[in-house]
Structure formats: C-alpha cells, structure tokens
Amino acid sequence: MSTLATQINKKFGKDVVFKASNKKFVINKISTGILSLDIMLKGGIARGRWTEIYGDWSGLKTTVVLKVMANAQKIGLPVLYIDTERTMTEAFMKHHGVDTSPEMLDIALVDTGEEAIDVMEVYLRNGEHKVIVLDTIAAMLPNRMAKSSASDEHMGLEGKMTSSMTRKLTSLNNDAALIMVNQTREAIGRFYGGTPKVTPGGRALGFYTSQRLEVTRGKVDRKEEIKFGKKQKVAIGRTVYFNLKKDKTGAPEERTCEIYYDIKERDIDYTRDLLTQCVSLGIIKKVGATYKIGSKSFYGIPNTLAVLKKRKVFQRFYEMAIEEALGGVR
C-alpha cells in the first residue's frame, strides 16, 4: 500500500483506503433455501448489501425472507426482524424453519418509520445481527404523517424518509444482509406504455440495492402439475416467478426462474425444484414422461417425486451434482 494510503488510514481509520484483494470486496452470500433462486442469484442474498424483494400481495415475499432467515441461523447468524405490518406470527415463522429462540431472533414492532430506522442503526452499530429484515417499506409510517390529520397532504414523505434511511445506514453496514420487503402499487395517471405498477418508498431504494427481486404469482391453470382429479378442479399448487431486476453481486443481466408452490403444504416444493434443475442440467435423464433415478426408471412426476422425497440420500447426491455442474454456486 502506498505511503499516501497509509497516511489517510492513519488519519480517518483503518481500511478507509484498501487494495482490491481486501476482504471488503469479497461478497459472502446466504442461501435462500430455494434451489432455482440460489442459482439465479449466484449463491443467494448478499451480506453487506441492500436487497429489495417486492411484488403483489400474497406473492411469497415474506416466505422467501423467512427461508433466508432460517438458512442464516443454520450457519450461526442471529436475525433482526422488523414487522411494520404487524402480521407475523411465531407459528408461521416456525413453519418455515426459523429459530425463534431469543439467542437467534429479535423482533421489533415500531410505530413509525423513523423508529424502524433508529432500531436498524442501533443493531448495525452493535454488529452482532448479520441479517436485518424490514417488512415492509410500504407500511413504514412517517412520523409527520402519524401526528397529522388524515386529510392533510403527505406527498413525498415516504420517499424522503427512505432516501435518508439508505444514505445513513449504508455507511454503518459492515457485513449484514439488509433485506427490504416492498409491495407494488398501481401507477396513477399512466394510460399507455410501460408497466402500470410502481413500488412505494421513492427511487432511492432502487439505486442503493445491490439485488432487486420481483416475485410474481402465477395463475392456477389447467396443467396436470397444478390440478388433479377427474375434472381437474382441485388446486394443488401454483407457479411462482422470480424476476431478477438488478444484481451487482453476480448475475450480469435480468433473469427469471420459476418454482412450484404446494398449496397443501403451504410451502415451496423443494423436491420438485430439485428435479427441474437436474433435468435442465442433464443430471437426471428424462425421456417422455419417464425419469431415470439411479439405475431405475419412474413414470410421471408424482412417482419420481415420491422416490426423491423418500430417499434423502438421492436428494443430497443430486444437490452435490448441481453444485459441481455449476462450479459451486451454492
């Protein structure tokens, strides 16, 4: 390191100026627990960066976040969850594998957006919690709005608040994954061209995020894997689409993946996702409706999935095969 850099570090603090090989430039990621999504995100949610996950209501945004939280806890990372919507329950968290013990999870219920920002600042300065979730940006109530009449004009307050939040907290973040959940709204006054949907919180969120992920619900259609029964009237699942709108940590362009959501289990069907990826990579051979697992062949998706779910050793084998084929993305 140059003499000038040494002088600056001595004056302003350690590692203000550093080499490109410094660990600050190494991006560690946390698995989402969703195979297709991990592959698309080149490993998962980035630590030390902002990530925004947005979409329509009941679009599995919170489900994705809870799976990230559960996977972070598995590697020993405590989590802070800020519930601005006040809709979360302990049972729902446990259903998705989140450890709700005091050592691994703190939950904050705040009255205003400014309180949420202050809570995040305290936790970032402490540095113990490496995953901080804000659910949601759309439900953050500016203090000025909370104290005024409902008939008063409040244009731009949310944008100013979130712009201040991203500027202030970015400089404090060392190695924590900051995850913002957001919602979509219908754009007012747009009659032609472009998308009619926007996200609350202003444009600063898009600039500061390193990963921006849109979750879109697929409509239940007449495909065999979605419905069953003689008249195909009983819904068993739906397709969920993930659109990677921005990623400065791995993926060079917009990408899309889709997964299957099991309505009965109220969870993402990991085994079906594993089968889809193995077939697409040529790890599992598929001829017509027949799948070859090991030395045996199985007809149809239900029979094949039953074998994979029963034999966990097969699942781990194919997970390792995918990692090898993709160069250790996970």
C-alpha positions as CSV (number, residue, x, y, z in Angstrom):
1,M,0.0,0.0,0.0
2,S,1.2,3.5,-0.9
3,T,2.5,6.0,1.7
4,L,-0.4,8.2,0.9
5,A,-2.9,5.5,1.6
6,T,-1.2,4.7,4.9
7,Q,-1.4,8.4,5.9
8,I,-5.2,8.5,5.1
9,N,-5.9,5.3,7.0
10,K,-3.9,6.7,10.0
11,K,-6.0,9.9,9.9
12,F,-9.5,8.6,9.1
13,G,-9.4,5.0,10.3
14,K,-8.3,1.5,9.3
15,D,-9.1,0.3,5.8
16,V,-10.6,3.6,4.5
17,V,-8.3,3.0,1.6
18,F,-7.6,-0.6,0.7
19,K,-6.5,-2.9,-2.1
20,A,-8.9,-4.7,-4.3
21,S,-7.9,-8.0,-2.7
22,N,-9.2,-6.8,0.7
23,K,-12.0,-8.9,2.3
24,K,-14.3,-5.9,1.9
25,F,-14.5,-6.7,-1.8
26,V,-15.4,-10.3,-1.1
27,I,-19.2,-10.8,-1.2
28,N,-20.5,-13.5,1.1
29,K,-24.0,-14.8,0.5
30,I,-26.8,-16.5,2.4
31,S,-28.7,-19.3,0.7
32,T,-32.4,-18.6,0.2
33,G,-33.2,-22.3,0.6
34,I,-34.8,-22.2,-2.9
35,L,-32.6,-24.0,-5.4
36,S,-33.6,-22.2,-8.6
37,L,-33.4,-18.8,-6.8
38,D,-29.9,-19.5,-5.4
39,I,-28.7,-20.4,-8.8
40,M,-30.1,-17.2,-10.3
41,L,-28.7,-15.1,-7.5
42,K,-25.3,-16.8,-7.8
43,G,-25.4,-18.2,-4.3
44,G,-28.2,-16.2,-2.5
45,I,-28.7,-12.9,-0.7
46,A,-25.6,-10.8,-0.4
47,R,-24.2,-9.8,3.0
48,G,-23.0,-6.2,3.5
49,R,-25.5,-5.0,0.8
50,W,-29.2,-3.9,0.4
51,T,-31.6,-6.3,-1.1
52,E,-35.2,-5.5,-2.1
53,I,-37.8,-8.2,-2.6
54,Y,-41.1,-6.8,-3.9
55,G,-44.3,-8.0,-5.5
56,D,-48.1,-8.3,-5.2
57,W,-49.9,-9.3,-2.0
58,S,-49.7,-13.0,-1.1
59,G,-46.9,-13.4,-3.6
60,L,-44.5,-15.3,-1.2
61,K,-42.3,-12.3,-0.5
62,T,-42.3,-13.0,3.3
63,T,-41.9,-16.7,2.7
64,V,-38.7,-16.1,0.8
65,V,-37.4,-13.8,3.5
66,L,-38.2,-16.4,6.3
67,K,-36.3,-19.0,4.4
68,V,-33.3,-16.7,4.2
69,M,-33.6,-16.1,7.9
70,A,-33.7,-19.8,8.6
71,N,-30.6,-20.5,6.5
72,A,-28.7,-17.7,8.1
73,Q,-29.5,-19.1,11.6
74,K,-28.2,-22.5,10.5
75,I,-24.8,-21.0,10.0
76,G,-24.9,-19.2,13.3
77,L,-26.1,-15.8,12.3
78,P,-28.6,-14.0,14.6
79,V,-31.5,-12.2,12.8
80,L,-33.5,-9.0,13.5
81,Y,-37.0,-8.9,12.0
82,I,-38.8,-5.5,12.0
83,D,-42.5,-6.1,11.5
84,T,-44.1,-2.8,10.3
85,E,-47.2,-4.6,9.0
86,R,-47.7,-6.4,12.3
87,T,-49.0,-9.5,10.6
88,M,-46.3,-12.0,11.6
89,T,-46.8,-14.9,14.0
90,E,-44.4,-17.3,15.7
91,A,-46.2,-20.3,14.2
92,F,-45.7,-19.0,10.7
93,M,-42.0,-18.4,11.3
94,K,-41.5,-21.9,12.8
95,H,-43.4,-23.4,9.8
96,H,-40.6,-22.1,7.5
97,G,-37.8,-23.3,9.8
98,V,-37.0,-20.0,11.6
99,D,-35.4,-20.5,15.1
100,T,-37.5,-18.2,17.3
101,S,-35.2,-18.6,20.4
102,P,-34.0,-15.3,22.0
103,E,-30.4,-16.1,21.1
104,M,-31.1,-16.3,17.3
105,L,-34.1,-13.9,16.7
106,D,-35.1,-10.4,17.8
107,I,-38.4,-9.0,16.7
108,A,-39.2,-5.3,16.6
109,L,-42.6,-3.7,16.4
110,V,-42.4,0.0,15.7
111,D,-44.9,2.8,15.4
112,T,-43.2,4.9,12.8
113,G,-40.7,4.6,10.0
114,E,-38.2,6.8,11.8
115,E,-38.3,4.4,14.8
116,A,-37.6,1.5,12.4
117,I,-34.6,3.4,11.0
118,D,-33.3,4.1,14.6
119,V,-33.7,0.5,15.5
120,M,-31.7,-0.6,12.5
121,E,-29.0,1.9,13.3
122,V,-28.6,0.6,16.8
123,Y,-28.3,-3.0,15.6
124,L,-25.8,-2.1,12.8
125,R,-23.6,-0.2,15.2
126,N,-23.6,-3.3,17.5
127,G,-22.8,-5.6,14.6
128,E,-24.0,-8.8,16.2
129,H,-27.0,-9.4,14.0
130,K,-25.9,-10.2,10.4
131,V,-29.4,-10.3,8.9
132,I,-31.8,-7.4,9.3
133,V,-35.2,-7.6,7.7
134,L,-37.6,-4.7,7.2
135,D,-41.1,-6.0,6.4
136,T,-42.4,-3.8,4.7
137,I,-41.3,-0.5,3.2
138,A,-44.8,0.2,2.2
139,A,-46.1,0.0,5.8
140,M,-43.5,2.5,7.2
141,L,-45.4,5.4,8.6
142,P,-43.6,8.8,8.6
143,N,-43.6,10.5,11.9
144,R,-45.1,13.7,10.4
145,M,-47.9,11.7,8.9
146,A,-48.6,9.9,12.2
147,K,-49.0,13.2,14.0
148,S,-51.1,15.0,11.4
149,S,-54.7,14.7,10.3
150,A,-55.7,12.0,7.7
151,S,-56.9,14.8,5.4
152,D,-53.5,16.6,5.3
153,E,-51.3,16.3,2.2
154,H,-48.3,14.0,2.7
155,M,-46.8,13.8,-0.8
156,G,-43.2,12.6,-0.9
157,L,-42.8,11.9,2.8
158,E,-42.1,8.2,2.3
159,G,-39.5,8.9,-0.4
160,K,-37.7,11.4,1.8
161,M,-37.7,9.0,4.7
162,T,-36.4,6.0,2.8
163,S,-33.8,8.1,1.0
164,S,-32.5,9.3,4.3
165,M,-32.5,5.7,5.6
166,T,-30.5,4.3,2.8
167,R,-27.9,7.0,2.9
168,K,-27.5,6.8,6.7
169,L,-27.5,3.1,7.2
170,T,-25.3,2.2,4.2
171,S,-22.3,3.8,5.8
172,L,-22.9,1.8,9.0
173,N,-23.3,-1.6,7.4
174,N,-20.2,-3.8,7.8
175,D,-21.3,-7.3,6.9
176,A,-25.1,-7.5,7.4
177,A,-27.6,-8.5,4.8
178,L,-30.2,-5.7,4.8
179,I,-33.4,-7.0,3.3
180,M,-36.3,-4.8,2.5
181,V,-39.7,-6.2,1.6
182,N,-41.8,-4.0,-0.5
183,Q,-45.2,-4.0,-2.3
184,T,-46.4,-3.0,-5.7
185,R,-49.0,-0.3,-6.3
186,E,-50.9,0.8,-9.4
187,A,-49.3,3.8,-11.0
188,I,-51.6,6.9,-11.1
189,G,-52.1,8.7,-14.3
190,R,-50.4,6.2,-16.6
191,F,-52.6,5.3,-19.5
192,Y,-50.2,3.8,-22.0
193,G,-46.7,2.4,-22.3
194,G,-44.6,0.8,-19.7
195,T,-45.7,-1.1,-16.6
196,P,-48.7,0.2,-14.5
197,K,-47.0,-0.9,-11.3
198,V,-44.7,1.0,-9.0
199,T,-43.2,0.4,-5.5
200,P,-43.6,2.8,-2.6
201,G,-40.6,4.5,-0.9
202,G,-39.2,6.5,-3.8
203,R,-36.5,5.8,-6.3
204,A,-33.5,5.9,-3.8
205,L,-34.3,2.2,-3.0
206,G,-33.5,1.1,-6.5
207,F,-30.2,3.0,-6.5
208,Y,-28.9,1.6,-3.2
209,T,-29.9,-2.0,-3.6
210,S,-27.4,-4.4,-4.9
211,Q,-30.0,-7.1,-5.5
212,R,-33.6,-6.3,-6.6
213,L,-36.0,-9.2,-6.9
214,E,-39.6,-9.2,-8.1
215,V,-41.9,-12.0,-7.0
216,T,-44.9,-12.7,-9.3
217,R,-47.8,-15.0,-8.7
218,G,-48.6,-17.4,-11.5
219,K,-52.3,-18.1,-12.1
220,V,-53.6,-21.6,-11.4
221,D,-54.1,-23.1,-14.8
222,R,-55.1,-26.5,-16.2
223,K,-51.7,-28.2,-16.2
224,E,-51.5,-31.6,-14.6
225,E,-48.9,-30.5,-12.0
226,I,-51.3,-27.7,-10.9
227,K,-54.5,-29.5,-10.5
228,F,-55.7,-33.1,-10.1
229,G,-58.9,-35.1,-10.2
230,K,-61.2,-36.2,-12.9
231,K,-62.4,-32.7,-13.9
232,Q,-59.1,-31.0,-12.8
233,K,-60.9,-28.8,-10.3
234,V,-58.8,-29.3,-7.2
235,A,-55.9,-26.9,-7.0
236,I,-52.7,-28.4,-5.5
237,G,-50.2,-25.7,-6.3
238,R,-49.2,-22.7,-8.4
239,T,-46.2,-21.4,-10.3
240,V,-44.3,-18.6,-8.8
241,Y,-42.0,-16.5,-10.9
242,F,-38.8,-14.7,-9.7
243,N,-37.6,-11.8,-11.8
244,L,-34.1,-10.5,-11.0
245,K,-34.3,-6.9,-12.0
246,K,-30.9,-5.9,-10.6
247,D,-27.9,-7.7,-9.3
248,K,-24.5,-6.1,-8.8
249,T,-23.1,-9.2,-7.0
250,G,-23.1,-11.9,-9.7
251,A,-25.7,-12.1,-12.4
252,P,-24.9,-9.7,-15.2
253,E,-28.4,-9.2,-16.5
254,E,-32.1,-9.6,-15.8
255,R,-33.1,-13.2,-15.3
256,T,-36.2,-15.2,-14.5
257,C,-36.8,-18.5,-12.8
258,E,-40.0,-20.3,-11.7
259,I,-40.8,-22.6,-8.8
260,Y,-43.8,-24.6,-7.7
261,Y,-45.7,-23.7,-4.5
262,D,-47.5,-26.6,-2.8
263,I,-50.9,-25.2,-1.5
264,K,-51.5,-28.3,0.7
265,E,-48.1,-28.0,2.4
266,R,-48.2,-24.2,2.3
267,D,-44.6,-24.1,1.3
268,I,-42.3,-24.2,-1.8
269,D,-41.9,-27.7,-3.2
270,Y,-38.1,-28.1,-2.9
271,T,-38.1,-31.6,-4.3
272,R,-39.9,-30.6,-7.5
273,D,-37.5,-27.7,-7.9
274,L,-34.5,-30.1,-7.5
275,L,-36.0,-32.4,-10.1
276,T,-36.5,-29.5,-12.6
277,Q,-32.9,-28.3,-12.2
278,C,-31.5,-31.8,-12.5
279,V,-33.4,-32.4,-15.7
280,S,-32.4,-29.0,-17.2
281,L,-28.7,-29.7,-16.4
282,G,-28.9,-33.2,-17.8
283,I,-28.1,-34.8,-14.4
284,I,-31.4,-36.7,-14.5
285,K,-32.4,-38.2,-17.8
286,K,-35.9,-37.6,-19.0
287,V,-37.5,-39.5,-21.9
288,G,-41.1,-38.5,-22.5
289,A,-42.7,-38.8,-19.0
290,T,-40.1,-41.2,-17.7
291,Y,-37.3,-40.1,-15.3
292,K,-34.2,-42.2,-14.5
293,I,-33.2,-42.1,-10.8
294,G,-30.1,-44.2,-10.1
295,S,-30.5,-47.4,-12.1
296,K,-34.3,-47.4,-12.2
297,S,-36.8,-45.5,-14.2
298,F,-40.0,-44.0,-12.9
299,Y,-43.0,-42.9,-14.9
300,G,-44.5,-39.4,-14.2
301,I,-43.7,-36.6,-11.9
302,P,-45.7,-37.9,-8.8
303,N,-43.8,-41.2,-8.8
304,T,-40.4,-39.6,-9.3
305,L,-41.0,-37.0,-6.6
306,A,-42.1,-39.7,-4.2
307,V,-38.8,-41.6,-4.6
308,L,-36.7,-38.4,-4.2
309,K,-38.7,-37.4,-1.0
310,K,-38.4,-40.8,0.5
311,R,-34.7,-41.3,-0.2
312,K,-32.9,-38.2,1.2
313,V,-29.6,-39.7,0.1
314,F,-30.7,-39.1,-3.5
315,Q,-31.5,-35.5,-2.8
316,R,-28.1,-34.8,-1.3
317,F,-26.4,-36.6,-4.2
318,Y,-28.2,-34.5,-6.8
319,E,-27.6,-31.3,-4.8
320,M,-23.9,-32.0,-4.9
321,A,-24.1,-32.9,-8.6
322,I,-25.8,-29.5,-9.3
323,E,-23.1,-27.7,-7.3
324,E,-20.4,-29.4,-9.3
325,A,-22.1,-28.7,-12.6
326,L,-22.5,-25.0,-11.7
327,G,-19.0,-24.6,-10.3
328,G,-20.1,-24.4,-6.6
329,V,-22.7,-21.6,-7.0
330,R,-24.3,-22.6,-3.7
